[in-house]
Amino acid sequence: MSNLSYKDILLSFSEHIILIKIRFFGASSKYALSDNRRFLRRYGLVELSPHFKNRYRLSDNGKMYLRYRFHSFWKFAIPTIISVIALFGGYDVYTNPVLKELLEAIASLFAHIMEILGIG
């Protein structure tokens, strides 16, 4: 799978959790090769570990998929959070000075995170 597009892979929530679990703990060959985990082999997301016998770990494709999904999640979440904060301003929530400073600090933090991730 040399031309794997991470945008086209749509895994369910449980499959995504399985990938995260394998990333941190690895997986036995019996677990990784079972029939209900065919997606691991189909997309080449796991490979045999060179350090442990009969253990699987994430391949480069699996790591890149998780990075892509993490980045795409933040591309959605940060603008949404900033929009919610802006809506608070529309409802005169900023009349409370403590709440105003807190919301401005949060908006500034998310704006800087967006710049770092290159989302803006």
N, C-alpha and C positions, 0 to 999 in steps of 0.2 A: 504494500500500500504506500507507494512513494508519493502519490498525488492526493493525499488525504485532506479534505476540506473540513475544518473543525466547525464551520457554520452549518454544515449539512448533517452532522451527527446530532441526533436528538435522543438523548437517553432519558429515561424516567428518573424520578427523584430517588427511588431505591437503587437504581443502577449507578447513579452519581455517587450515592453514599458508599456503595461497594467499591468504587474506584478510590474514594478518599480513604477508606479502610485499608485497601491494598497498599496505598501509598505509604501509610504509616506503619502497618504491621506485616505486610506481605500476605501471601496466601499459599496454602498447600496446593499441590497439583490436583488433588481430589476436589477441592473447593473451586478452583479457578476453571477447571475443565468440565464441570457439570453441565448438563443440558440447559438449565435455566440461566446460565451465564455465557451463552454463545456470543453475545455482543463483544466480550473481551477478546475472543479470537477473531471474530469477523472484522473488527476494526484495527486489530493489531495493538491493542492497548496494554497488553501484558507480555512479559518475556520471562524466560527462565533466569533465575538468579545465579550468577557465577559463584557466589559465596556459600550458598546453601543448597543441598541436594533436595530435589523435588519441591522447591519453593518458587513461586512466581513473584515478580515485582512489576511495577509500572515500566513500560517501555517509554522511549522518547515521545511517541505518539500520545500515550496516556498522559504524560506530564504536560505536553503542549495543549491537550484538550482541556485539562483542569485549569491551566493558566488562561486559556481563551475564555472559558466560562466565568472565571473569577473576574476577568477584565470586563466582559460584557455585562455582568451583574452590576458592577460599579458604574458602568456607563448609563445604566437605567436608574440606579438607586440615588446617585448624587444629585442629578437634576430634579428628580422627584422630591427629594428632601428640601432642596433649595426652594422649589415651588411652593411647598407646604409652608415653609417659613415666610415666604412672600405673601401668602394668603393670610397668615396671622397679621401681617402689617395692614392688610386691607380691612380687617375687622377691628382696628384700633387697639390691638393687644399691646402695641408699643407705648401706650400711655403709662404703663408701669415701668419705671426706670430700670429696675433689676431685671425684669423679663426682657426688656429691650436690649440691654447689654449682653445678656446670655444668648439671645437669638442672633444678634449681630456677630458674636464670637463664633457661634456654630456655623453661620453662613460663611464667614471668612475662612474657617477651617476647611469646609467642603470646597470652597473656591480654590484654595491652595492644593487640595488633594486632586481636584480636576486638572489643574495645571500640571502637576507631577505625572499623572497618568496620561496626559495628552488628550483629554476628552474634550476640552473646551473649544 
